[in-house]
């Protein structure tokens, strides 16, 4: 939520709006560097930059772009919601030229009564996405047409919603509409906008009531909007939107209950809830829709800005460094509709999706359904924008870490922050602050929840500070050149799963066993290509000595020009970080069709000879095992304090 100094509006009941704990910097203030820029360039040169030429749904006939008989619902706004921020964070003139006709067509489409968009479709839902596009455009360019445009449209909504309420997708996603109302309110302070927030609230699903209490406890078998994966990801921001309205901290607690409940009943080995169209339970063969991944990232950004807790930066990194890169091929020429935590094969085959077709995990232009083709583009550029935010005292807050340059101001004085790192593939984050401002201001650095220790220095001098809500605050004058270094030691750690199975993490990275990859191009496929991927090695591995996981060997190498891809067909070839774990072949664990069944109960009674199990980051391996049975006990038999052996 981009929210400068916030005037409070007061309703007749006396309820006031509340300023979020932080706010986004203007779009374009943060520029990617290093591996992150390489990744965004792959996106710009790949499917995102070329989509208008190869997919008619977002081509010149699209009704949102001014076409007459083209797509007129969500695909145009979805595409622009990623294309526009990508163009600005890369400062890419070609992409900016692609964006311009879309923005002009949307602004020109407004009627006298304030409604806008294609005359052939009056659904509230796609206009919610178009509103996000316009607010980003205004943030990046200062276009003065956007504020009066929104005022007219929101007046129209306030008049029309009582008689034509949100329905279907709009009712599930009303919080996104409210976000844009708050964007306008934080610039104008107009009290009538609070009335519209209340109308939208009354017509939107009570997400935290459902997710925190009545959530289904297994894979969904019938459809409702409450069990649709992307809807859930979008609905998780509802508490934050409500908190801005009434300031009730119960919303914060309710949001955390929702996350905990989703993890309990649908949480997978990488730490995120399944959703192969519908919520799919906790097993590693269940899928996750790419729309769900990028919408969850957007929600994490909203939660980080609103509540200001470091855990939301942890969550944002978890998505960006694991599920997001895995959703596309390494060069971003194609995407999957569904990915699987444990994925033995990418092919057209029967899988036990809750509701999807047999081609849903192919890498291609439009596997299964085109919503993800239109929507995946927002993930990386919005991650860049959410790396740093304005703190509530006017200073700067590091929400997530990646190589980038931040150019902004504090109190009107220019400030440049350069982040030099290969994180998450390395442990050290160097932050250089350059400014002529003599007055002190805060630099807030997030210490991840997974970090059992950290080292922080400023100009070589150690800083002794305890994180508060996940952040360490450095308050000082930054006029003298300052070299800040944050070291986050990463030791392998094991998380216990059902049946005593194990998942492995290294810092923010979910670590998986790669299977070697044979990419087979599908002849005559549309778009930039379509691929199946077949494994080259056996997959059924078990881990041993999990009690000593912190001592497993970690091997590092330089990050390649294609950051989230392996260098060759051999398992783990070219990975910038590997973990070498002891293990064995789980001989009784056999594939069921193209999928892995749940791991057999541990400790294994049948197994092969001892073996080294190589683990690489989840986002690099398109074929992988993410959840493992265990050889032997979880406990350390030499630990005299372990009650199991007392």
ABEGO torsion letter per residue (X at the ends): XBBBBBBBBBBAAGBBBBBBABBBBBBGABBBBEAAAAAAAAAAABAAAAAAAABAAABAABAAAGBAABBABAAAAAAAAAAAAAAAAAGBAAAAAAAAAAAAAAAAABBAAGBBEBAABABAAAAAAAAAAAAAAAAAAGBAAAAAAAAAAAAAAAAAAAABBBBEAAAAAAAAAAAAAAAAAAAAGBAAAAAAAAAAAAABBBAAAAAAAABBABBBABBBAAABAAAAAAAAAAAAAAAAAAGBAAAAAAAAAAAAAAAAAABBAAGBBBBBGBBAEABAABBBBAAAAAAAAAAAAAAAAAAGBAAAAAAAAAAAAAAAAAABBAAGABBBABBBABBABBBBBBBBBABBBAAAABBBABBGBAAAAAAAAAAAAAAAAAABBBBAAGBBBBABBBBBBBBBBBGGBBBBBBBBBAOAABABBBBBBBBABABBBBBBBBBBAABABBBBBBGGBBBBBBBBGGBBBBBBBAABBBBBBBBBBBBBBBBBBBGGBBBBBBEABBBBBBAEBBBBBBBGBBEAEBBBBBBABBABBBBBGAAAAAABBBBBBBBBABAABBABABBGBGBABBBBBBBBBBAABBBBEABBBBBBBOBBABBBBBBBBBBBBAAABABBBABBBBBEBABBAABAABAAAX
